[in-house]
Amino acid sequence: MLKFVVLLSFAACAFGAAIPEGMLPQLDGRIVGGSSTTISSFPWQISLQRSGSHSCGGSIYNSKIIVTAAHCLQSVSASSLKVRAGSTYWNSGGTLVAVAAFKNHEGYNANTMVNDIAVIRLSSALSLSSTIKEIALATSAPANGAAASVSGWGTQASGSSSIPTTLQYVDVKIVSQAQCASSTYSYGSEIKSSMICAAASGKDACQGDSGGPLVSGGKLVGVVSWGYGCAAAKYPGVYADVAVLRTWVVNAAGSV
């Protein structure tokens, strides 16, 4: 439910004819193979909304800063964006706050998906509570195979066009950058140093989940970025590696 739907238009030319049919990169996903949950279990989760509709996920870095994916913020103005925090439902409850400004990573590349991270500054501070909490940024990547979870309101199947109103989550295992780029999987050199992966049989982020949190050990370790299909064998979900990009996030949060 947490992945990729926004950038399908560039997929064919960007990744070439070798991609299996039906396996084009998808942005803005949802959780596949997951379960319904409540915001109390994932209080750092937000819904990033464009013109009143859920478009991506994100994580609360502090009361005024949200971390999300750069691909979620292409060809959009801050004035058309709002963030809903503190609600199990993307379309009601909690707190709805306007976006004052955002900043994409200067090295973001829509063709390779490197540095797919961004920060958002809210127009007013969130009131932190049991359902609205900050999450710390990882300082190092978890070990290969470490337990992790991903959450969001993305679609529940690859190619689906409907999203759940209730927050979903799925438990996955970390696939290290080196392992994800190895012959065990099918991405090869498309996995770059700013990326980390996660996978579990039949489970994944998907369209509408983009920008959302991959959490391990109570810290934000990844931002939902891209992948081929959703929960496809040999193609783990790919995330921006927060530990690698942490310095940029900290600096951008202070200057956006």
C-alpha positions as CSV (number, residue, x, y, z in Angstrom):
1,M,0.0,0.0,0.0
2,L,2.8,2.3,0.2
3,K,4.5,2.8,-3.0
4,F,4.7,4.3,-6.3
5,V,2.3,5.8,-8.8
6,V,3.3,9.3,-9.6
7,L,6.1,8.7,-12.1
8,L,4.8,6.1,-14.4
9,S,5.1,8.3,-17.4
10,F,8.9,8.2,-17.4
11,A,9.1,4.5,-16.6
12,A,9.4,2.9,-20.0
13,C,12.2,5.1,-21.3
14,A,14.0,5.4,-18.0
15,F,14.3,1.7,-17.3
16,G,14.3,0.3,-20.8
17,A,12.8,-2.7,-22.6
18,A,14.3,-5.3,-20.3
19,I,11.7,-4.6,-17.6
20,P,9.1,-7.4,-17.5
21,E,5.7,-6.3,-18.7
22,G,3.6,-5.1,-15.8
23,M,6.6,-4.5,-13.7
24,L,7.2,-0.8,-14.4
25,P,8.4,1.3,-11.5
26,Q,5.4,2.7,-9.6
27,L,5.4,5.6,-7.3
28,D,3.0,6.6,-4.5
29,G,2.1,3.1,-3.3
30,R,0.0,1.4,-0.8
31,I,0.5,-1.5,1.6
32,V,0.1,-5.0,0.1
33,G,-0.5,-8.0,2.4
34,G,-0.9,-5.8,5.4
35,S,-3.4,-5.2,8.2
36,S,-5.5,-2.3,9.4
37,T,-4.0,-0.4,12.4
38,T,-4.5,2.8,14.3
39,I,-2.5,6.0,14.4
40,S,-1.6,5.3,18.1
41,S,0.6,2.5,16.8
42,F,2.2,4.8,14.2
43,P,1.8,8.3,15.6
44,W,4.6,9.7,13.4
45,Q,2.6,8.9,10.2
46,I,0.9,11.7,8.3
47,S,-1.2,11.9,5.1
48,L,0.1,14.4,2.6
49,Q,-2.9,15.7,0.7
50,R,-3.0,17.5,-2.7
51,S,-6.1,19.5,-3.4
52,G,-8.1,17.5,-0.8
53,S,-7.0,14.0,-1.8
54,H,-4.4,11.7,-0.2
55,S,-1.3,11.6,-2.4
56,C,1.6,10.4,-0.2
57,G,2.7,9.5,3.2
58,G,5.3,11.2,5.4
59,S,6.8,11.2,8.9
60,I,6.8,13.8,11.7
61,Y,10.4,15.0,12.3
62,N,9.4,17.7,14.6
63,S,6.3,19.8,15.3
64,K,6.7,21.8,12.1
65,I,8.7,19.6,9.8
66,I,7.6,16.5,7.8
67,V,10.0,14.1,6.0
68,T,8.6,12.7,2.7
69,A,9.8,11.7,-0.8
70,A,11.0,14.2,-3.3
71,H,8.9,12.5,-6.0
72,C,5.8,13.4,-4.1
73,L,6.5,17.1,-4.5
74,Q,7.1,17.4,-8.2
75,S,5.0,19.9,-10.2
76,V,3.0,21.0,-7.2
77,S,2.8,24.2,-5.2
78,A,2.8,24.5,-1.4
79,S,-0.5,26.2,-1.5
80,S,-2.3,23.1,-2.8
81,L,-0.9,20.8,-0.1
82,K,-2.1,20.0,3.4
83,V,-1.0,17.5,6.0
84,R,-3.3,15.4,8.2
85,A,-1.7,14.2,11.4
86,G,-3.1,12.3,14.4
87,S,-5.8,10.3,12.6
88,T,-6.2,6.7,11.7
89,Y,-8.2,7.9,8.6
90,W,-6.7,10.0,5.8
91,N,-9.9,11.8,5.2
92,S,-11.2,12.7,8.7
93,G,-10.1,13.4,12.2
94,G,-6.8,14.5,13.7
95,T,-5.4,17.8,12.7
96,L,-5.3,19.2,9.1
97,V,-2.5,21.8,8.6
98,A,-1.5,23.8,5.6
99,V,1.9,23.5,4.0
100,A,4.0,26.7,4.1
101,A,7.0,25.5,2.1
102,F,8.9,22.4,1.1
103,K,12.4,21.5,-0.1
104,N,13.5,18.6,-2.3
105,H,16.9,17.2,-2.2
106,E,19.0,19.0,-4.7
107,G,20.5,15.8,-6.0
108,Y,17.1,14.1,-6.6
109,N,17.0,12.4,-10.0
110,A,13.6,11.3,-11.3
111,N,15.3,8.8,-13.7
112,T,17.5,7.0,-11.2
113,M,15.4,7.9,-8.1
114,V,18.6,8.7,-6.2
115,N,18.2,11.1,-3.2
116,D,14.4,10.7,-3.2
117,I,13.8,12.7,0.0
118,A,12.3,16.0,0.9
119,V,11.2,18.1,3.9
120,I,8.0,20.0,4.4
121,R,7.5,23.0,6.7
122,L,4.0,23.4,8.1
123,S,2.2,26.7,8.4
124,S,1.6,26.1,12.1
125,A,3.1,23.7,14.7
126,L,1.5,20.4,15.5
127,S,0.5,19.8,19.1
128,L,2.4,16.6,20.0
129,S,0.3,13.9,21.8
130,S,-0.2,10.2,22.0
131,T,-1.3,10.2,18.4
132,I,1.1,12.9,17.1
133,K,4.7,12.1,17.8
134,E,8.1,12.8,16.4
135,I,10.3,10.0,15.1
136,A,14.1,10.0,15.3
137,L,16.2,9.6,12.2
138,A,18.4,6.5,12.0
139,T,22.1,7.2,12.2
140,S,23.1,3.9,10.7
141,A,21.2,1.3,8.5
142,P,19.8,-1.7,10.2
143,A,21.5,-5.1,9.5
144,N,20.3,-7.1,6.6
145,G,17.3,-9.1,7.8
146,A,16.4,-6.8,10.6
147,A,12.7,-6.5,11.4
148,A,10.9,-3.4,10.1
149,S,7.4,-2.0,9.4
150,V,6.0,0.2,6.8
151,S,2.7,2.0,7.0
152,G,0.3,4.1,4.9
153,W,-2.9,4.5,3.0
154,G,-1.6,3.3,-0.3
155,T,-3.3,0.8,-2.6
156,Q,-3.5,-2.8,-1.5
157,A,-2.6,-4.3,-4.9
158,S,-0.3,-3.3,-7.7
159,G,-2.3,-1.3,-10.4
160,S,-5.2,-0.7,-8.1
161,S,-6.8,2.7,-8.2
162,S,-8.7,2.7,-4.8
163,I,-7.1,3.3,-1.4
164,P,-8.3,2.4,2.0
165,T,-9.5,5.1,4.4
166,T,-8.0,3.2,7.4
167,L,-4.2,3.2,8.0
168,Q,-2.5,0.0,7.1
169,Y,0.8,-1.5,8.0
170,V,3.0,-4.5,7.1
171,D,6.0,-6.1,8.8
172,V,9.0,-6.6,6.5
173,K,12.7,-7.4,6.7
174,I,15.5,-5.1,5.8
175,V,17.4,-5.9,2.6
176,S,20.7,-4.1,2.8
177,Q,21.8,-1.9,-0.1
178,A,24.5,-4.4,-1.0
179,Q,22.2,-7.4,-0.9
180,C,19.4,-5.6,-2.8
181,A,21.9,-4.9,-5.6
182,S,23.2,-8.4,-5.6
183,S,22.2,-11.3,-7.9
184,T,19.8,-12.5,-5.3
185,Y,17.4,-9.9,-6.6
186,S,16.8,-8.4,-10.1
187,Y,17.6,-4.7,-9.7
188,G,21.3,-4.9,-10.1
189,S,23.0,-1.5,-10.6
190,E,19.7,0.4,-10.3
191,I,20.2,0.2,-6.5
192,K,22.3,3.2,-5.5
193,S,24.1,4.2,-2.3
194,S,21.2,6.5,-1.2
195,M,18.8,3.5,-1.2
196,I,17.8,0.7,1.2
197,C,15.4,-2.1,0.5
198,A,12.8,-4.2,2.5
199,A,10.8,-7.2,1.6
200,A,8.6,-10.1,2.8
201,S,6.7,-12.7,0.8
202,G,3.5,-11.2,-0.5
203,K,4.0,-8.0,1.5
204,D,5.1,-4.5,0.4
205,A,4.4,-0.9,0.1
206,C,2.6,0.2,-3.0
207,Q,1.0,3.2,-4.8
208,G,0.0,5.9,-2.4
209,D,2.5,4.8,0.2
210,S,5.3,6.9,-1.3
211,G,7.0,9.2,1.1
212,G,5.9,7.1,4.1
213,P,7.9,5.6,6.9
214,L,10.0,2.5,7.0
215,V,10.7,2.0,10.7
216,S,13.1,-0.3,12.4
217,G,14.2,-0.2,16.1
218,G,11.9,2.7,16.7
219,K,13.7,4.9,14.2
220,L,13.0,6.2,10.7
221,V,15.3,4.1,8.5
222,G,13.7,4.6,5.1
223,V,11.3,6.7,3.0
224,V,9.0,4.8,0.6
225,S,10.4,5.5,-2.9
226,W,10.0,3.1,-5.7
227,G,10.0,-0.5,-7.0
228,Y,8.8,-2.8,-9.8
229,G,5.2,-3.7,-9.0
230,C,4.2,-4.3,-5.4
231,A,5.2,-7.4,-3.5
232,A,6.8,-8.9,-6.7
233,A,9.3,-11.7,-6.3
234,K,12.9,-10.6,-6.8
235,Y,11.9,-6.9,-6.5
236,P,11.9,-5.7,-2.9
237,G,10.5,-2.3,-2.1
238,V,13.1,0.4,-2.4
239,Y,13.4,3.3,0.1
240,A,15.5,6.4,0.5
241,D,18.2,5.5,3.1
242,V,17.6,7.9,5.9
243,A,20.9,7.2,7.6
244,V,22.8,8.1,4.4
245,L,20.6,11.2,3.9
246,R,20.3,12.2,7.5
247,T,22.7,15.2,7.4
248,W,20.7,16.6,4.5
249,V,17.4,16.2,6.3
250,V,18.8,18.0,9.5
251,N,20.2,20.9,7.5
252,A,17.1,21.2,5.2
253,A,14.8,21.2,8.2
254,G,16.5,24.2,9.5
255,S,16.4,26.1,6.3
256,V,13.2,25.2,4.5
